[in-house]
């Protein structure tokens, strides 16, 4: 007895399976390629965006630095101008003031020290030969148009050797006479407006 075997349908099924595998492989490859392309494109776009953002930030930083530099320069100029105006308004030249104070001194009086302690206020220590000279000088200062307020803070004495020797009748030897000197400390408030006017007029 003969048995017939039909192999054609099986061959068709095998071919279909192979075809489906190929199609699936192609689809999977396309999907993977698409995903990879999308991811690469997204990374490139993000990189470009970050690069543009960095460039923009750099430009903004440069603009801000220029503004700060300009403002600092302008502020420096303004501060310098303000300092000049302030110095012109509140300080007077020392030399004319010292000359004025010296012109009022007695013959043997002289200024030992002269110091600014505040705006328009000076301290000075002046040497005199007697208390009466101190009192007379104080009264003269009060009449000065260049001073608004005068304070005599202290008077101290110091013994100094007189320059001229004294000859005694008994021994006829040169003996230097020890004389006291009076150191008066004054605090003077300056009338700056009057002194500046005097300076401009050349007095």
C-alpha positions, 0 to 999 in steps of 0.5 A: 500500500502506497502513502502519499505525502504532500509537502507543498503546504509545509513549504509555503508555511516555512516561507511565510515564517521566514518572510515574517521574521524578515519583516519583523527584523526590518520593522524593529531595525526601523523603530530602533533607528528612528528612536536613535535618530530622535534621541540624537536629534534631541541631544543635538537640539539641547546642546545647541540650546545650551550653547545659545543660552551660554552665549546669551549669558556671556553677552549679558555678563559683558554688558553688566560688567561694562555698566558696573565699570561705567558706574564705578568710574562715574561714582569715582568722579562724583566722589572726587568732585564731592571731596573737592567741594567738601574740602573747599567748603570746610577747610581753609589754608593753614599758612594765612591763618597761622600768619594771622595768629602770629601777627597778634602775638606779643614780641616774645610770644610764639606758636609751639603747635598748631593742629586741626581737631575738627572741621573748622576747629584748631588747637594751638599751644602758644608760649608767653612770658607772663600771664598778663600776655596770655590775657591780652592775647585772649582779648585780642583773639576775641576781636578777630573777625576770622575767629568765631569762638575762642577757648582757653583750655589750660595754662602751664608753666615751664622754666627756661633759661634766659639768654642774657646773663646776669652779673652779680655784685658780690662774685661778678660771675655770670649767672643765668637767670631762670625765668618761667614761660607760660604755655597756653592751650587755645581751641579756636573755631574759625570763621571760614567765610571771612578767612576765605574772603580775606584769602581771595582779596590777598590779605 
